[in-house]
Amino acid sequence: MAASATIQRTIYTGPFVHSLSLTELEICEKGAIGVDENGIIAFVEKELDLGAVQEKHSWQDATPVQLKGNAFFFPGFIDTHTHAPQHPNTGLFGKTTLLDWLQTYTFPMESSFTDLKRAETIYRNFVSRTLSHGTTTAAYYATIHVPATNLLADICLARGQRALVGRVCMNSDLSPDYYRDASVSQSVADSKASIDYIRSIDPKGSIVRPIVTPRFAPSCTSECLTSIAKLAKDESTFIQTHISENKGEIALVQELFPTSKSYTDVYDTHNLLTPQTILAHAVHLSAEERKTILARGATLSHCPCSNTAITSGCAPIRSLLDEGHTIGLGTDVSGGFHPSILENVRHAIWTSRHLALQSPLGDAAKLSTEEALFLATRGGAAVVGLADKVGGFDVGKEFDAQVVDLGSVSEGGENEGKFDAGPVDVFGWESWGEMVEKWVYAGDDRNTTAVWVRGRVVHRTARFEGRVVDGTATP
Ligand SMILES: O=c1[nH]c(=O)c2nc[nH]c2[nH]1
């Protein structure tokens, strides 16, 4: 589907659920969301029937999409940190932790992206896979290869998934000689070439944007970090990197940058901490580092599945939120073992509970369902610089949404005993609030039956067709 295809004015009726704030989730049982020809939300009604909505807004000619059954609209998920070329390794990490995991699994896989055919297969699959899990925006790390990085941007644009796409910079000898930038100048020139290409295919950055991506401090020499920070400034791009993920990594940073006060100080003294910087992990930051990050306005990507899988630790998200940090969720495939942000919502909650068991904060360290859903949507939108565009159903925002359909046991018949409507069983007596909780703790991609970005359908299943009346927007 071309991102430029026009769409029809559409009125989406049925329940909708979204975050109003970190702690408040709005559940509107009788919603109507009007989306104009540009994919912008023109109105949101909370009590009226379709006819009354059409009349009130003079939208009689709009296409109605009316949800039936135990289904609701939810904002598209935002994945603030993931590595598309690592997708074939998802679930493969054995007993490794970060530094040996990089050498054993990650660098060999990423280095193979000189092969564009292989890159295309993997990237197409990953973009389709993440869309099927309701991810409407992703901040992607690609590899050091310019052609494959550009191909990832092409695929995101063609599929209509919003993306920040970053060619990875890594020139230090932490990386094997078969997979590293030959020099600082090559690192900068290749990054610039990829920025230029991505801007040429989407000049307004409506769907894809470039992002400068120094892999992490140990992968880059001091000169490389400084040069790449200058490139980001000159080109006005976002920056993404990793920080304070694993204790061995932190010790290595201290060894490689002996005059720096801390991991955070390395980035700060190389001009890499800006309000457009996304820092992934942030598991073991000191109080002083947290203050510096907050003062610079850099944001955080919390990756709970990855932090557990490669045994990095439990990030203190509750405290970071209380301090005022801006935080989203990241799948961090393939340190993370799952491409779904929903999976990371529940793991954010689980890991906060483990932390609560050990922390002097006790229950105050726990994240609630509402808070985790906020991080997955509005929090992530703020991290990737799209807080004014996506993350909730507000007039003026773009319609990035998914349908969550839980099916029903009482429907029996064709679904009974087949379980193809997903792992959640709804018996008919649950409140909408209970259905949302059941989805958060047990749902999966079988429940995500349709997905839109800027009002365009980017993923749709056969179950969706059976759940709408009076027509649907076509891809
Ligand atoms: O989880 C991670 N995944 C990576 O690919 C990586 N590179 C540096 N640090 C990293 N952490």
The ligand as an SDF file (V2000), in Angstrom:
LIG
                    3D

 11 12  0  0  0  0  0  0  0  0999 V2000
   20.1040   -5.0380   24.1010 O   0  0  0  0  0  0  0  0  0  0  0  0
   21.0260   -4.6480   23.3660 C   0  0  0  0  0  0  0  0  0  0  0  0
   21.0300   -4.9760   22.0470 N   0  0  0  0  0  0  0  0  0  0  0  0
   22.0230   -4.5900   21.2130 C   0  0  0  0  0  0  0  0  0  0  0  0
   22.0040   -4.9130   20.0230 O   0  0  0  0  0  0  0  0  0  0  0  0
   23.0610   -3.8060   21.7850 C   0  0  0  0  0  0  0  0  0  0  0  0
   24.1780   -3.2500   21.2730 N   0  0  0  0  0  0  0  0  0  0  0  0
   24.7690   -2.6110   22.2850 C   0  0  0  0  0  0  0  0  0  0  0  0
   24.0790   -2.7500   23.4260 N   0  0  0  0  0  0  0  0  0  0  0  0
   23.0130   -3.4900   23.1440 C   0  0  0  0  0  0  0  0  0  0  0  0
   21.9990   -3.9140   23.9000 N   0  0  0  0  0  0  0  0  0  0  0  0
  1  2  2  0
  2  3  1  0
  2 11  1  0
  3  4  1  0
  4  5  2  0
  4  6  1  0
  6  7  1  0
  6 10  2  0
  7  8  2  0
  8  9  1  0
  9 10  1  0
 10 11  1  0
M  END
$$$$
